[in-house]
């Protein structure tokens, strides 16, 4: 019997649940490991196993258009990207933790980035919606990560509303189940669907190497949706790594209570 999460995952990869990089959603978006990335035992936040990246040259990739062609050609599409991450080493300039890119004659992507030397202040995280060509248009929001414990697991959730372009009112970012307010924003995004073009070469989601940089981290419990999640739903995913309805932490009851139905 397959585990049940929120119920409408587009892709769900949880080594804590399966011990591998296979997609639990049933949509076939299995992760491929490159250059030594592997599943290892790693406890904390209710989990048991995680994907390990060494910060040198390894990463994991999910091929295919998880969010559907509409999200590539239509910036009005709603989406949610959720995952757990724990750093092994915090000293770096910046790293792309997660990215969804479509590359061809034109490029476009959604990315979550951690920047700065996180072993000392300031610790900064940001997400970026980028449309690179034929005109470079990017929207950023920056966040204060100074409260993050260097040894703890973090749960990150990026959400964008259906029917709106990326901006301060349409996007929400959660750290450990709590929505956090951007310290600053930068850039603007195209306001018409016609600003998008056809992407022919390849389309993928990556954890680790998104462009040129490799974080030294553990990853677990990636979940993607074609809608923006509510705060209650994000808190369910934060309740433990590998959260399932009816799980060991009373998932069904917690699910019903947080959503106000029991």
C-alpha positions in Angstrom: 0.0 0.0 0.0 1.4 3.4 -1.0 1.8 6.0 1.7 -0.6 9.0 1.6 0.6 12.6 1.9 -1.5 15.6 1.1 -3.0 13.6 -1.7 -2.1 15.6 -4.8 1.6 15.4 -5.0 3.1 15.8 -8.5 6.3 14.3 -7.4 7.2 12.9 -3.9 10.7 11.5 -3.1 11.4 10.6 0.5 14.3 8.3 1.3 13.0 8.2 4.9 9.9 6.4 3.6 11.3 4.3 0.7 15.1 4.2 1.3 15.7 5.3 -2.3 15.1 8.1 -4.8 11.9 6.7 -6.3 8.8 8.8 -6.8 6.0 7.8 -4.4 3.4 9.9 -6.2 2.9 7.3 -8.9 3.9 9.8 -11.7 7.2 8.2 -12.4 9.5 11.1 -11.6 12.3 9.1 -10.1 15.6 10.8 -9.1 18.9 9.9 -10.7 22.0 10.3 -8.6 25.2 11.6 -10.2 28.9 11.5 -9.2 28.5 9.6 -5.9 25.3 11.0 -4.5 23.7 8.3 -2.4 21.1 7.5 0.2 22.6 7.2 3.7 21.3 6.8 7.3 20.6 10.3 8.7 18.3 10.8 11.7 16.7 14.0 13.0 13.3 15.8 12.5 11.6 12.4 12.6 13.5 11.0 9.6 15.8 8.1 9.2 17.5 8.3 5.7 18.5 11.1 3.3 20.2 11.8 0.1 23.8 12.8 0.8 25.7 15.3 -1.4 29.4 15.9 -0.8 29.8 19.5 -1.9 32.3 18.5 -4.6 30.5 17.5 -7.7 27.5 15.3 -6.9 23.8 16.1 -7.3 20.5 14.5 -8.0 18.2 15.2 -10.9 14.6 14.5 -11.8 14.0 14.6 -15.5 10.7 15.7 -17.0 8.3 18.6 -16.7 7.0 17.9 -13.2 4.8 21.0 -13.0 3.5 20.5 -16.6 4.1 22.5 -19.7 1.7 25.2 -18.5 4.2 26.3 -15.8 6.9 26.6 -18.4 4.9 28.7 -20.8 2.6 30.4 -18.4 4.0 32.3 -15.4 0.5 32.5 -14.0 0.6 28.8 -12.9 0.4 28.0 -9.2 3.1 25.8 -7.7 4.7 24.6 -4.4 8.1 23.2 -3.9 8.9 21.6 -0.5 11.9 19.8 0.9 14.1 19.2 4.0 17.8 20.1 4.0 20.6 19.8 6.5 24.0 21.3 5.9 27.2 19.4 6.7 29.4 22.4 6.0 28.2 26.1 6.1 31.2 28.0 4.8 30.6 29.2 1.3 29.5 32.2 -0.8 26.2 30.9 -2.1 24.7 27.6 -3.3 21.6 26.8 -5.3 19.7 24.2 -3.2 16.8 23.5 -5.6 16.1 24.6 -9.1 13.6 23.8 -11.9 15.1 24.9 -15.2 14.0 24.6 -18.8 16.8 25.2 -21.3 16.8 25.6 -25.1 16.7 28.7 -27.2 15.5 30.5 -24.0 15.9 29.7 -20.4 13.6 30.0 -17.4 13.7 28.6 -13.9 12.6 28.7 -10.3 15.4 28.5 -7.7 15.9 28.5 -3.9 19.3 29.8 -2.9 21.2 30.0 0.3 23.8 32.7 0.3 26.5 34.1 2.6 28.7 32.5 5.1 26.1 30.7 7.3 28.6 30.1 10.0 28.3 33.8 10.9 26.0 36.7 10.4 24.5 37.6 8.0 22.9 34.4 7.0 20.6 34.9 4.0 18.3 32.8 1.9 16.5 33.8 -1.2 14.3 32.5 -4.0 14.4 33.6 -7.6 12.0 33.4 -10.5 14.2 33.9 -13.6 13.4 34.3 -17.2 16.7 34.8 -18.9 16.1 35.3 -22.6 15.3 37.0 -24.9 15.1 39.7 -22.2 16.6 39.0 -18.7 13.8 39.3 -16.1 14.2 38.1 -12.6 12.2 38.5 -9.4 13.9 37.9 -6.0 12.9 37.8 -2.4 15.6 37.8 0.4 15.2 36.4 3.9 17.0 36.5 7.2 18.3 33.0 8.2 20.2 34.2 11.3 18.0 32.2 13.6 18.8 28.9 11.8 20.8 26.5 14.0 23.7 25.2 12.0 23.2 21.6 13.1 19.5 21.3 12.5 17.3 20.1 9.7 15.5 22.9 7.9 12.2 22.6 6.1 11.7 25.0 3.1 8.5 25.7 1.2 8.2 28.0 -1.8 4.7 28.8 -3.0 3.2 30.9 -5.8 -0.5 31.6 -6.3 -2.5 30.4 -9.3 -3.3 33.2 -11.7 -0.7 35.7 -10.6 2.8 36.5 -11.8 5.7 36.2 -9.3 5.6 39.2 -7.0 5.5 40.1 -3.3 1.7 39.4 -3.0 1.6 36.1 -5.0 4.6 34.3 -3.4 5.0 32.9 0.1 8.1 31.3 1.6 8.1 29.2 4.8 11.0 28.2 7.0 10.3 25.3 9.4 6.5 25.6 9.0 6.3 29.4 9.6 5.8 32.0 6.9 8.7 34.5 6.9 8.6 38.0 5.6 11.1 39.1 3.0 13.7 41.6 4.2 13.9 42.9 0.6 12.7 42.3 -2.9 14.4 43.0 -6.2 13.4 42.8 -9.9 10.2 42.4 -11.8 8.8 39.6 -13.9 7.0 39.7 -17.3 3.3 40.5 -16.8 2.0 38.8 -20.0 2.0 35.2 -21.0 3.4 36.2 -24.4 6.7 37.0 -22.7 7.3 33.2 -22.6 8.7 31.1 -25.3 9.2 27.5 -26.3 11.9 25.5 -24.5 13.3 22.7 -26.6 16.5 21.3 -25.2 15.7 19.8 -21.8 13.6 20.3 -18.7 14.6 19.1 -15.2 14.5 19.6 -11.5 17.8 19.4 -9.6 18.9 19.3 -6.0 22.4 20.3 -5.5 24.0 21.5 -8.7 21.4 23.9 -10.3 24.0 26.0 -12.1 27.6 25.8 -11.1 27.7 25.3 -7.3 27.5 22.2 -5.1 26.2 22.3 -1.5 27.5 19.9 1.1 24.1 18.8 2.4 21.6 16.1 3.2 18.2 16.2 1.4 14.9 14.4 2.2 11.2 14.5 1.5 10.9 16.5 -1.8 7.3 17.2 -2.6 5.9 19.3 -5.5 2.4 20.5 -6.2 0.7 22.5 -9.0 -0.9 24.9 -6.5 0.1 27.0 -3.6 -0.2 25.2 -0.2 -2.0 26.6 2.7 -0.1 27.4 5.9 -1.8 24.4 7.6 -0.6 22.1 4.9 3.0 23.4 5.1 2.9 22.8 8.8 1.8 19.2 8.2 4.9 18.7 6.0 7.0 20.3 8.6 5.6 18.1 11.4 8.2 15.4 10.5 10.3 14.2 7.7 8.3 11.7 5.7 4.9 12.9 7.0 2.1 10.6 6.0 -1.6 10.6 6.9 -2.1 8.0 9.6 1.6 7.9 10.3 3.4 7.3 13.6 2.8 10.9 14.8 -0.9 10.5 14.4 -1.0 11.9 10.9 -4.7 11.5 10.2 -5.8 13.2 13.4 -3.2 16.0 13.1 -4.2 16.5 9.4 -7.8 16.9 10.3 -7.2 19.1 13.3 -4.8 21.5 11.5 -7.2 21.8 8.5 -10.1 22.5 10.9 -12.2 19.5 10.2 -11.7 17.4 13.3 
